[in-house]
Amino acid sequence: MDNQRLFLYAALGLISLVLWQQWQFDYNSPTQPQTSQNSSVQNTQQPNNNPATAGNTSDGNIPTAPQPTSANSQQNNDLPKNINNNAVDNSNNIKVLTDLFEVSISPVGGTIQEIKLKKYPVTVKDKNNVLKLMTTDPINFFIAQSGLSSASKDLPAPAHTEQYQTDNNSYILQDNQDTISVPLKWQKNGIEVVKTYVFKKDSYQIESHHTIKNNTNKPFNVSQYHQLQRVLNEDKQSGFLYTYTGGVLYNANDKYQKVDFDEFSSNQNQTNKDGWLAMIEHYFLAAWLPVEDETNTYYTKTINNNNPRYILGKISQSYVIPANTAKTLKSTLYAGPKIQKRLEQAPVKDLKLTVDYGILTIIADPIFWVLDKIHSFVGNWGWSIVLITILIKLLLYKLSATSYRSMAKMKKLAPKIQSLKNRYGDDKQKMGVAQMELFKKEKVNPLGGCLPVVAQIPVFIALYWVLLETVELRQAPFMLWITDLSAKDPYFVLPITMGITMFLQQKLNPAPADPMQQKLFMALPFVFTVFFAFFPAGLVLYWLMNNVISIAQQYYITRGILNTK
């Protein structure tokens, strides 16, 4: 295999990857589940398509908690049944304002119905229009629900459809405050519950506490559950560059597991300690994080209506609260950007795996670490991309030099190879033998050009995924007209320049002997220019810099070899 053919395969492979990702988005997105006896959520009534009232039924659709077998707690193998959306008219909602959040909480169930991320505008031009990670808007519907489930027949517990009482409907985290608490109160038949959300300064973590006071003369058996519910808005996908949107489950044994939306209706469930759940999209996520050593059963459900809603949740082991005592059950909601430093501060293991580099994580993690360190010095993500590309090319220089020397020698032998082809014509066997004798005589390894390139491919693919997944590049400016490295170049200067450098690089390589390959190589710069015109500017900048440095290295090495006799 010569280096030209390897380059051709790599280029076509990249194009195939991009087309496959787009096909996954276009044709493998979840379809609307059909209602049947085997459906994980069966609706006996006509589904309510209004997000303002759906799920607010008289019976509350309360999940069933397990009966404990001991005086303390046991593992729960029962799942909540028919847990629907409890979103209501948000005119009476509780508003919470912090340095990072604008949050709207419904007094019905204490459901978090809206989270605005104040540091993340929707567009660069409109800084006041901030991104809504959670909302009851039907197109982008996404909420966080929680509640309690009672295993005691005559002692109730507030599910996510129960009405809570609040003292205030507005809370603001002041500059001189580190935390602010938002309490919601409920009581019935001697059971008092205070659900409290705790917001912290400069944190995307929201603590959720259920403080349960048993004022009766009987033990109270109760479990807590938490879930995320959303729809899939396919318009959020970014053109050619498909990124995963869906569920994630984590446990200590199986680690990070993706759960596609089309798998939700099969009622995926698992019971374990030290796990967590999340709904992720390109740059952002929401995750329910349990306390350490709590056993939870994780479940998925699909609500069948015209715009399917997907539920990913967990229900805890059953806790026994003795008569006239109290207990607080805790969990944490992370809702925000996939910033690795913040994810590492979460109270669970490996939340940073939601920054998904795929099978090349072992290479991508150190690359991001270096990129982040460079940015801490230069303060510009565009220049950080330029510098890390230079650094990687320098580290791989010996491999590149070996490849370029081999290509230069092959180019020098091109006239002799053409002479052999003219001599032997279509006799491929004799042509092959003569070629190998020529390579042996000139001490040229025909594989010497492609093997060093193969060794470098994982590094550059890993860097590609780092640049694609890094939320810090979202709306990050570079220079001049590039005001957002995560968006395409508005004037197509970078992709056109990249296409030119690709054409120049081809001129430094030996021309393929096969006429069909020659035509394909002539078309590649144009094809790549068209593709890269829709790529984020940060990715195109990386590819452009890689080409420029490669041309300089290859020209320097090739000139020295071709000028020798």
N, C-alpha and C positions, 0 to 999 in steps of 0.2 A: 504493500500500500504506500503510495507517495503522499507527500504532505498536502498537495493540492486536493487530492481526493478526500483526505481526512477533513480538510477545511470545508469542503463542499458538504460532506455529511453532517458536520457540526452545524453549519448554517441552516441546512434544510431541517435538521433536528430542532433547532431553536424555533423556526417558523412552525414546524409541526406541533411543538409544545404550546405555542401561543394559540394556534387554531384549536388544539384539543381542549385547552382551558376554556375557550369561548364556546366550544361545543358542549362542554360540561354545563356551562351556565345556561345555554339556550335550550338544551334538550334533556338535561338530567336534573332540572329543578323539580322540586316536589309537586306532585299533582294533587288536586283536591281529593281527600279521602272519600270513599264511598261508605255510606251508612249500611252496616250489616250487623248480624249477630256477633261477629268476631271483632267488631270495631272496639278499640280500647275505650272509647267514650260513646255511649249510646244516649241519644236524646229522644225522649218520649214525646216531647212537644216540638212545635216548629221552632227552629233556632232563631234566637234574637240577634239580629245583625247590627243593632245600634250599640256602639261601644259605651254609650253613656248609661245604659241600663242593663246590658247583658249580664246574666248570672245573678242578678239581685232578686232571687226567688224567695218565697216565703219560708221554705224549709231550710234554706241556707246552704244546701249541698255540703253538709258538714262531713269532713273526712273521718273515718273510723280509726280510733287509736287502739292499740293492742292491749289485751289484758296481761299484766305482768305476772310472772310466776314466782317472784321473790319480793321481799320487802323493799328492794331498792329499784332496780330497773331491769329490762330485758331487751333483747334485740327485737326490732319490729319488722315483721314480715308482711304486714297489711299495708296496702296502698290507699291513699285518699281516692275517693270515688266521686266522679262527676264534679271535679273542681273547675268552676267556670270563672269568668271575668267578673269582678265586682265593681267595675268603674261606674261612677255615678256622676250626676251633674256637679261639676267642679266649682260652682259658684260659692259653695260653703267650705271649700278645701282650705287646709292649713298651708300657709306660705312660709317657706324657710329660705333665708338669704344668707349665704356665707361668702367667703372670698373666692371660692371656686364654683359654687352651686347656686342655682335657683330651683327650688324643689317645691312640688305641689303634692300634698298628702291628703287623701280622702278620709274623712271621719268614719266612713263605712269600711270597716276592716283594717283601717290604717294602711291602705294600699298606696304605694308610691306611684303616682300616675304621671308625673312629669319631672324630668331632670334636665335642666339646661346647663351646659358646660360653658361657663363664662369666659374661659381662656381660649375657646375654640370657635371662632366665627365660621359661618357656613361658607362664606367666600372672602377672599382677600379684600375686595372692594367695599364690602358692607360689614364693618367691624361690629356693628350693633346687633346684627342678626346672628345670634349665637346658636350653636348646634343643640338640638334636642335629642339626647340619647334615649330618653323615655318620653312617651306621649300617648294620649288616647286618640289622636288623629287616626282614622280608620286605615289610611294608606301605610302609615309607619307605626302602627299600634305596637306598644312595648311597655309593659308595666311589671312591677315587682310586688308580689303578694306574700302574705304570711298570716299565720293564725295558730290556734290551739285546737287539739282534738281530744275529747274526753273519752276515757274507757269506763268511766263510772256511769251506771245507768241513770241515776237520779241527780247527778251533779253536772251541770252544763259547763261548756268552755266556749270562748268567743272564736268562731271561725272567721274567715276573711269577709263574710257577708254581714257580720254583726255591727251594730251602731255603737261607736265609742263617743264619749263625752270629752270635750276639751275646754281648757280654761282660756286659751287664746287662739286666734286664727292667724297670727303673724309672729314670726321669730326672726331676729336678725343677730348674726354673730358680729359683735362689735370688735373694733381694732384691739381693745385691751382684754379680749376674751380668747381663751384657747379652745374652749368647747362650749357647746350649747345643747341643752336637752329639750326634746319635744315630747311631753307625756300625753297619752290618750288613756282614758279610764273606762272600765266596764265592770259591772257587778250584777250577780244574779244568784239567788238561792244560797247565799252565804259564801260564794266564791267571788273574790275581787281580783281583777287583773289590771295592771298598768303596763301598757305597751309604750316603751320609750325609745325614740330614735336619738342617738347621740352623734352630733356633727363636730368635727375637729377642724381647727384652722390648718390650711395648707394640706388637706388630706382628702382623697377620694374614697376613703372608707367611711361607711355609715354603720355604726353599731346599732343592733336591734335587740332590745331586752324585753322579755315577758316576765314581769314580776307577779307571781301568783300567790295570793294569800288565801289559805283555806280556813275560813271561820266556822266550819262545821265540826261535828264530833265524829266524822268519818274520814278515812284516808281518801285522797283525791288522786286518781290515776290520769295522767295527761301527757300528751306528746305535742311538740311544736313542729310546724311544717313551714317551709319557705319555697317559693317557686317563682320562675320567670315565665312570662307569657308574651308572645309577640307574633306578628305576621311576617311574611317574607316579602319585602319590597324589592323586586328585581331591578328597579331603576337605580338602586344604590350601587350596582356593580359598575366597575370602571372599564367599560369597553373591552379592548383586547386583553387587558391584564385582569383575569378573573382571580379574585381572592375569596377565601372561604368565609361564608356566613352560615352559622348554625350552632348547634349545641356542642358542649364539651363536658365530659365526665372524667374525673381523676380519682384514682385510688392508689394505695401504696404498692399493690402488686402489678396491676396492668398499666399504671402510669396514665399517660395522656391519651384519651380516646375521643375521637370526633364522632358525633351523632348527627347525621344528616337529617334534614327536616322530613324527608320521605321515610325515615325509619321511626319517627315519633309514634305513629299509629300502632306499631307493633308492641308498644308498651315495654320499652327497654327498662329493665330495673336491675339493681344490684344493691347489696347491703354490705357496708364496710365501715371501718373507722378511718379517720384522717383523710377523708376524701373531700371533694368540692365539685361544684357545678358552675357552668358559665354559658352564656350566650355571647358569641363573638362575631364581630364584623371586621372590616379591613383594619382600621386603626383603633377601635374602641371595643369595650366589653362591659358586661355586667355579670357579677358572680356572687353567689351566696356561699359564704365560707363558714363552716361550723366550728365550734370550739374543739379543742384537742380532746381526743379519747371519746367523743360522742359517737355512738353508732347510729347511722342513718341509712334509710332505704331510699335510693335515688330512682326516680320514675320519669317517664315521658308520657304525654297524652296529646291527642289532637282533637280540637273542637271542630265539628263538622258544620260549616256554614259556607256562604258564598265566598268569603275570604278566609281560608282556614287559619286558625290560630294554634300555635305550637307551645306546649307547656313542658318545661323542664323543672323538676322540683325534687325536694327531699323531705322525708318525714322522720323524726327522730325516734329513738327508743322511748318506751313509756317510763315516765318518772312518777314515783309515788311521793305525794306530799302529805305527811301525817296531819291529823286533826289539829287545828289551831296553830299551824306553822306556816311559814312562807318559803318560797324558793324562786330564784331568778334563773331563767333559761336565756342563753345568749346566742347570737349569731352575728355575722358581719356581711354587709353588702358592699362590694367594691363596684363602683360605677364611674367609669372614666376612660382616659386614654391608656394605651398599652405602653406606658413608659416603664422600662425595665427596672429602673431604680425604685420606683414606687411599688411595682409588683413584688419585688424582693422584700419589701417591708410588710407584706400581707401576713396574717397570722396562720397561714397554711403553707405547705411545701409546694414549690414548683409552679406557682401561679404565672411566672414569667414564660412558661411554655406556651401560653396563649399568643406570644409573639412567635409565630409558626414559621421556622426555617426549614421544616421538613427533615429529610434524612441527612442533610448536611449541617445539622445544628452544631455538631462537634467542631466544624470548621467555622461556621458563621458566628458563633458566640465570641471567639477571640477577635474576629474581624470587627464585629460591632464594638467590642471593648476598645480596640485601637482607634476606630473611627470616633468614638465618643471622647477619648483622650485628646485626639487631635483637635476636635471641636472646642474642647475646654481651653485650648491655647489660642486658636485662630478666631473663634467666635462666629464662624460662618460655615454652614453645612456644605455649601457649594465648593468652597476652597478645601474643606475637609475631604470631600470626594476626590478632588484633584490630587491632594497629597497622599491619601491612602492608595490611590491607583499607582502613583509613582513609587511608593514604598513597596507595594506588592511586586511591581515589575522589577525593582532592584533586587528583591529577595529571590525572585525566580530568574534572575538574569542568566545564570549559568545554564539552566535548562533551555532558556530562549536562545542563548548563543549557540548551543549545540544544534538546535533545530535550524537556526539561520545558516550556520556553516554547512550543514548537510544540504539545505536548499540551494545555497550558492554553488556548491560543488555539482549538484544535479543540473543547475542552470548552465554551468560551464561545460558539462558533458552533453548538453542538448544537441549541438551539431553532430557529434559522434553517434548519438542515439538515433538521430534522424537518418544518418548515413546507413546505419544497420537496418533501419526500417525500409529504406529504399532498396537495399541489397536483398533482403529476405522476403519482401512483399507481404503476402498474407500467411506465410508459414510461421504461425505463432510459436510453435515449438522451437524451431531454430532461432527465431528472434529472441525468445526467452533465454536460451542457453547463451547466445552471444552477448546479451545484455548482462547476465550474471558474470561472465568472464571479464567484461569491460569494467564492471563495478569492482571486481576483485583486483584487477590490474591497477585501477586508479585509487584503490583503498577507500571506496565510497560505500557507506551502508545505506541502502534504499529506505530502511526503516528509521534511520537516524533523525529524519526531519519530523516524523509524526509522533514518536514515542514521547519526547519531551513535551509536546503540545498536549498529549493525552494526560500527562501528569498534572498539567496546569488547569485543566478544565474544571475539576471540582472546586478549586479556589475561586475562580471567576464566577461560577454559578452560585456559590455561597455568597459572594459579594453582591451579586444580582439580587438575591432574596433579602439580604440585609437592607439594601436600598429600597426594595419594594415594601418591606414590612415596617420600616422605622417611622413611627408616628412623628418623631421630631422633624422629619423632612416635610411634613404637611404644612403648607403655606409658608415654608421657610424661604426667604429671598436669597438669591445668589448675587447678581450684579446686573446693572443696566435693565434690560427688559424682562429678565427672568425674576419674577416676584414670587413664584411658587414652584419649588423643586418637585412637588408631587403632581403638578399639572403639566400638560404638554406645552411645548414652546409655542407661544401664540403666533410667532412670525416664522417658525420652522427653520430658523437659522442653524440650530444645533443638529437636527437630523440631516439637513442638506450638507453641512460641513462633514458630518460623520460619513455620509455616502461618498463624498469626494475622497476622504482619507482611506476608505475601504477600496476605492478604485486605484489609488496610488499604491496601496499595499499589494494589490494584485500584480501590478507592474514589476514589483521586486521579486515576485515568485516565478519559478519556471512555468512556462505555459503547458497545460495538459496536452498530451499527445492526441487524445480522443477529441474530435471536432464537436461532439455533443457536449462534452464537459466544457469545452471552450465557450460555447454559447451560453451554457448555464452560468459560468463565471462572469461573463459579460453582463448578465441580467441581475446578478446578485446585488451589486451596489444600488441599483434602482429599486429592487424589491425591498431591501432593508431600509432604504430611505423612506419609502411609503409606510412601512410598518412602524418605524421609529418616529414618524411624524405624530403618532397617537400615543407614544410612550411618555411617561413622566419625564420632565426635563432632567431630573437627577440621574435617572438611568441612562439617558442619552449622553449626558455629560461624562459619565463613567466610561461608556463605550467609546466615545470620541477620544478621551484622554488615553485610553488603552491603545487605540489605533495609532495616535500620534507618537506615543513612546515606542511602540513596536516598529513603526516606520523608521524612526531615528536609530534604534538599535540595529534593525535589519540592514539599513543602508550602510551604516558604519562597518558592519561585519562583512556584508556582501561585497562592498567596494574593495576591501582588502584582499579578499580571495580571488575575485575576478581579475584584479590587476596583476596577480602573480602568474608567472608562466609555468 
